[in-house]
């Protein structure tokens, strides 16, 4: 597998978030504007909480980039937490002179309870800080750098909200993507992305915007939260990424794992997997066609992946984010200091984070695809990778003709 990987460090209210990306080739043009755009987009969306009024995420590159290009060494990025000033005593790395009040009431749906059980904490604050979705800012940065690499080879990423609170944005558009050929699907994705980029819900359907915003307002008044679904896609991928020879080298398995690891995600589907249990095989599977010396599919129910390997069709992913776990009208819990029944704590949070999640999902998909891309076309520099990629693309059709006598 590719040596491309990343590690993040930092707590929600610590000094900063840090991400180190290892395995990038040299000479990748570094798009600073795209990086800060994606960080800003992650903070947008109707229904976000008060934290977004404090933070304005920007990336500081501390290593691995010189004169606008990567060096082939690890790229380190810091995203400072402006809120640190308000938490410096509570989050101090040094022994406390005055012990702050401990948090002893876990919130349902969070890592509060599981964290203290696993790590033997005496203060739930230790669970809250690292399990917080604030970490996804660093993950978005890593995924955006991967998106730069994919963009260099004309591989484009898309991500937008499909539904919030059970209200769908033109419910049929995903079905259209699944039943379209390659070029019509790419055109539709570009149109949907353009609409989503203009929406405060990151949703390509202005007709439903008012209805959803009204629902969010009512949910906020009730102290509740909402979840939703997101569509993420990639186009212009070559066939041949991934493998069927080992379970952990399957592209679709890696995508599902990466996206499922994002906070609050509870379901990931590749292609038309949601429909697979209701259709016959003859209605579900994609017929193979030949277009412009490329073996493609007449439809894309497989979501661009067959046998764990990319087909050359758009990779289509649908994922579902549960409602945010922190409620202003809390559920019941247990106070761990005396095991008495009590309402769970209130913690500053979003009411809806689905629009922000759509940005994070694109980053997660980007990084996984970049890993598999570099695994297939490995090299130490962008020039070497480009040669390998060009050689594969130019010969794949002719080699099949030679092998099968076509």
C-alpha positions in Angstrom: 0.0 0.0 0.0 0.9 3.6 -0.4 3.1 5.2 2.3 0.8 8.3 2.2 -0.7 8.8 5.7 -1.5 11.5 8.2 -1.6 12.0 11.9 -3.5 14.6 13.8 -2.9 16.0 17.3 -4.7 18.5 19.4 -7.6 18.9 21.7 -10.8 20.9 21.1 -9.8 23.7 23.5 -6.1 23.2 23.4 -3.6 25.6 21.8 -3.9 24.3 18.3 -4.6 21.4 16.0 -1.7 19.8 14.2 -1.6 17.5 11.2 1.4 15.8 9.7 1.1 14.3 6.2 3.8 11.8 5.3 4.4 10.2 1.8 3.6 13.1 -0.5 5.7 13.3 -3.6 8.0 16.3 -4.3 7.0 19.1 -6.6 3.2 19.0 -6.0 2.0 22.6 -6.4 0.6 23.7 -3.1 -2.8 25.4 -3.3 -2.9 27.6 -0.2 -6.2 29.2 -1.3 -7.9 25.9 -1.7 -6.7 24.8 1.8 -8.1 27.8 3.5 -11.3 27.7 1.5 -12.0 24.2 2.6 -11.3 25.1 6.2 -13.7 28.1 6.0 -16.3 25.9 4.3 -16.2 23.4 7.1 -17.2 26.2 9.5 -20.1 27.3 7.4 -23.7 26.2 7.2 -27.0 27.1 8.9 -27.4 25.5 12.3 -23.8 25.8 13.5 -23.1 26.6 17.2 -21.4 29.5 19.0 -17.9 28.1 18.6 -17.9 29.1 14.9 -18.2 32.7 15.9 -14.9 32.4 17.8 -12.8 30.4 15.5 -11.6 31.4 12.0 -9.6 28.5 10.9 -6.5 29.2 8.7 -3.6 26.9 8.0 0.0 27.6 8.9 2.5 25.5 7.0 5.5 24.8 9.2 7.4 22.2 7.1 7.4 20.3 3.8 6.6 23.1 1.4 9.1 25.5 -0.2 8.6 28.0 -3.0 5.0 26.9 -3.5 5.8 23.2 -3.9 6.1 20.1 -1.7 9.6 18.8 -0.9 8.8 15.1 -0.5 9.3 15.4 3.2 6.5 15.4 5.8 4.1 18.4 5.5 3.1 19.8 8.9 0.1 22.1 9.3 -1.0 24.0 12.4 -4.5 25.4 12.9 -4.7 27.6 16.0 -7.6 27.6 18.4 -8.6 31.1 19.2 -10.7 29.9 22.1 -7.5 28.7 23.8 -7.2 32.0 25.6 -10.5 31.2 27.5 -9.3 27.7 28.4 -5.6 28.1 29.1 -6.0 27.3 32.8 -8.4 24.4 32.4 -6.4 22.9 29.6 -2.9 23.6 30.9 -0.3 20.9 30.3 1.3 21.6 33.7 0.0 20.3 37.0 -3.0 22.4 38.2 -2.3 24.9 41.0 -6.1 25.0 41.6 -8.0 21.9 40.5 -10.8 22.8 38.1 -14.2 21.3 38.7 -14.4 17.8 37.3 -17.0 16.7 34.8 -18.8 13.6 36.2 -22.0 13.4 34.1 -21.6 11.7 30.7 -23.7 12.7 27.7 -25.5 10.0 25.8 -24.3 9.5 22.3 -20.8 10.9 23.0 -17.5 9.2 23.8 -17.9 10.6 27.4 -18.7 7.2 29.1 -16.7 4.9 26.8 -13.7 7.2 27.2 -13.5 7.1 31.0 -14.1 3.3 30.9 -11.3 2.7 28.4 -8.7 5.2 29.6 -9.3 5.2 33.4 -10.1 9.0 33.6 -11.4 10.7 36.7 -12.6 13.7 34.6 -14.8 13.4 31.5 -13.2 16.6 30.2 -10.3 14.3 29.1 -12.7 12.3 26.9 -14.5 15.4 25.5 -11.4 17.2 24.3 -10.0 14.7 21.9 -13.2 13.0 20.8 -14.6 16.4 19.8 -15.4 17.0 16.1 -13.0 20.0 16.3 -10.4 17.4 15.2 -12.0 17.3 11.8 -10.5 20.7 11.0 -7.1 18.9 10.9 -8.6 16.0 8.9 -10.1 18.5 6.4 -6.6 20.0 6.0 -5.1 16.6 5.3 -7.8 15.7 2.8 -7.5 19.0 1.0 -3.8 18.5 0.4 -4.8 15.1 -1.1 -7.4 16.8 -3.2 -4.6 19.0 -4.6 -2.8 15.9 -5.8 -5.9 14.4 -7.4 -6.8 17.7 -9.0 -3.3 17.8 -10.6 -4.4 14.7 -12.6 -7.8 16.1 -13.4 -9.6 14.0 -10.8 -12.3 16.1 -9.4 -14.2 15.8 -6.1 -17.8 16.7 -5.2 -19.8 16.8 -2.0 -23.1 18.2 -1.1 -26.0 17.7 1.3 -28.8 15.4 0.1 -31.1 15.7 3.1 -31.5 17.3 6.6 -34.0 16.0 9.1 -35.7 13.8 6.6 -36.3 16.6 4.0 -34.6 15.7 0.8 -33.1 17.9 -1.9 -34.7 16.6 -5.1 -34.8 13.0 -3.9 -34.3 11.7 -7.5 -30.9 13.3 -8.2 -29.0 10.4 -6.6 -31.0 7.9 -8.7 -30.1 9.9 -11.8 -26.4 9.7 -10.9 -26.7 5.9 -10.5 -28.5 5.4 -13.8 -26.4 7.8 -15.9 -23.5 7.1 -18.2 -20.1 8.6 -17.4 -20.3 12.0 -19.1 -23.9 12.9 -18.2 -23.1 12.0 -14.5 -20.1 14.3 -14.5 -22.2 17.1 -16.0 -24.9 16.6 -13.4 -22.4 16.5 -10.5 -20.9 19.8 -11.7 -24.3 21.4 -11.8 -25.3 20.1 -8.4 -22.0 21.3 -6.9 -22.4 24.8 -8.3 -25.9 25.0 -6.7 -24.7 23.6 -3.4 -21.8 26.1 -3.2 -24.3 28.9 -3.2 -26.5 27.4 -0.5 -26.1 28.0 3.2 -27.2 24.4 3.7 -24.7 23.2 1.0 -27.7 21.7 -0.7 -28.5 21.9 -4.4 -32.2 22.6 -4.0 -33.3 26.1 -3.3 -37.0 25.1 -3.1 -36.4 23.1 0.1 -34.1 25.6 1.8 -36.8 27.6 3.5 -38.6 24.5 4.7 -35.4 23.0 6.2 -34.3 26.3 7.8 -37.7 26.6 9.5 -37.4 23.1 10.8 -33.9 23.9 12.2 -35.3 27.0 13.9 -38.0 24.9 15.5 -35.6 22.2 16.5 -33.3 24.8 18.1 -36.1 26.2 20.1 -36.9 22.8 21.3 -33.3 22.2 22.4 -32.9 19.3 19.9 -30.7 18.5 16.9 -31.0 17.0 13.4 -29.0 14.8 11.2 -29.0 14.1 7.5 -27.4 12.5 4.4 -24.5 13.6 2.2 -23.5 12.6 -1.3 -19.7 12.5 -2.1 -18.3 11.7 -5.5 -15.1 11.6 -7.5 -14.8 11.6 -11.3 -12.0 11.0 -13.9 -10.5 8.2 -11.8 -8.7 5.6 -13.8 -9.7 2.0 -13.6 -7.4 -0.2 -11.5 -7.3 1.5 -8.1 -7.6 -1.1 -5.3 -7.5 -4.9 -5.5 -9.4 -8.0 -4.8 -6.4 -10.0 -3.6 -6.7 -9.0 0.0 -9.7 -7.7 2.0 -7.8 -4.7 3.2 -6.8 -3.6 -0.3 -10.4 -3.2 -1.5 -11.1 0.4 -2.5 -14.7 0.5 -1.4 -13.8 -1.0 2.0 -11.2 1.7 2.6 -13.6 4.5 1.5 -16.3 3.2 3.9 -13.8 3.0 6.8 -12.5 6.5 6.2 -15.9 8.1 6.0 -17.4 6.1 8.8 -14.5 7.3 11.1 -15.8 10.9 10.9 -17.7 11.9 14.0 -21.4 11.1 14.1 -21.4 9.1 10.8 -23.5 6.0 11.2 -24.0 4.7 7.6 -21.9 4.6 4.4 -23.2 3.2 1.1 -21.2 2.8 -2.1 -23.3 3.4 -5.3 -26.8 2.0 -5.2 -26.2 -0.3 -2.2 -29.3 1.0 -0.5 -31.4 -0.3 -3.4 -29.6 -3.6 -3.8 -31.8 -5.6 -1.5 -35.0 -4.6 -3.4 -33.9 -5.1 -7.0 -33.2 -8.2 -9.1 -29.7 -8.7 -10.4 -30.7 -7.9 -13.9 -32.0 -4.5 -12.8 -29.2 -3.7 -10.5 -25.9 -4.5 -12.3 -24.2 -2.2 -14.8 -23.8 -3.4 -18.4 -20.3 -3.0 -19.8 -20.0 -0.7 -22.9 -17.1 0.7 -25.0 -16.9 4.4 -25.5 -13.9 6.2 -27.0 -11.6 3.3 -26.4 -12.6 3.1 -22.8 -14.5 0.2 -21.1 -17.2 1.9 -19.1 -20.7 1.1 -17.8 -24.1 1.9 -19.1 -25.3 2.8 -15.6 -23.4 3.1 -12.3 -25.2 1.2 -9.5 -21.8 -0.2 -8.5 -20.7 3.4 -7.6 -17.6 3.2 -9.7 -16.1 0.1 -7.9 -16.4 -3.6 -8.8 -14.5 -6.3 -6.9 -12.8 -3.6 -4.8 -11.3 -2.0 -7.9 -12.2 1.3 -9.6 -14.0 0.9 -12.9 -13.3 4.4 -14.4 -16.9 5.4 -13.7 -17.7 8.1 -11.0 -17.2 6.9 -7.5 -20.4 7.6 -5.7 -20.8 7.5 -1.9 -23.9 8.3 0.2 -23.3 8.6 4.0 -25.6 9.4 6.9 -24.8 11.6 9.9 -26.8 11.1 13.0 -28.3 14.1 15.0 -25.6 15.8 17.1 -25.5 14.2 20.5 -25.3 17.3 22.7 -28.9 18.4 23.5 -30.0 21.6 25.1 -32.9 19.6 26.5 -30.7 16.8 27.8 -31.5 13.1 28.0 -31.1 11.1 31.2 -27.7 10.0 32.4 -25.8 9.0 35.6 -23.6 11.1 37.8 -20.5 9.0 38.1 -19.5 10.5 41.5 -22.5 8.9 43.3 -24.3 6.9 40.5 -27.5 9.0 40.9 -29.8 9.5 38.0 -29.5 13.0 36.5 -29.9 15.0 33.3 -26.9 14.9 31.0 -24.7 18.0 30.8 -25.2 20.8 28.3 -22.1 21.5 26.3 -21.8 24.2 23.6 -22.6 22.5 20.3 -24.2 22.7 16.9 -27.9 22.0 16.2 -27.1 20.8 12.7 -23.7 20.0 11.3 -24.6 18.2 8.1 -23.4 21.1 5.8 -20.1 21.1 7.6 -19.9 17.3 7.4 -20.2 17.5 3.6 -16.9 19.3 3.5 -15.3 16.8 5.8 -16.6 13.8 3.8 -15.0 15.2 0.6 -11.7 15.4 2.5 -12.0 11.8 3.8 -12.8 10.5 0.3 -9.9 12.6 -1.2 -7.3 11.2 1.1 -8.3 7.6 0.6 -8.4 8.0 -3.2 -5.0 9.7 -3.1 -3.6 6.7 -1.1 -4.8 4.3 -3.7 -3.7 6.5 -6.6 -0.2 6.7 -5.2 -0.2 2.9 -4.6 -1.0 2.4 -8.2 1.3 5.1 -9.8 3.9 5.4 -7.1 6.9 7.6 -7.5 9.0 10.1 -5.4 8.2 13.2 -7.6 5.1 14.4 -9.3 7.0 14.0 -12.6 7.7 10.3 -12.0 4.1 9.7 -11.0 2.8 11.6 -14.0 4.9 9.4 -16.3 3.5 6.2 -14.7 0.0 7.5 -14.9 0.3 8.6 -18.5 1.9 5.3 -19.5 -0.9 3.3 -17.9 -3.7 5.4 -19.4 -2.2 5.3 -22.9 -1.8 1.6 -23.0 -4.6 0.1 -21.0 -7.0 -0.3 -24.0 -4.3 -1.6 -26.4 -3.1 -4.1 -23.9 -6.5 -5.6 -23.5 -6.8 -5.8 -27.3 -3.5 -7.7 -27.4 -4.3 -10.0 -24.6 -7.7 -11.0 -26.0 -7.0 -10.7 -29.7 -9.5 -7.8 -30.3 
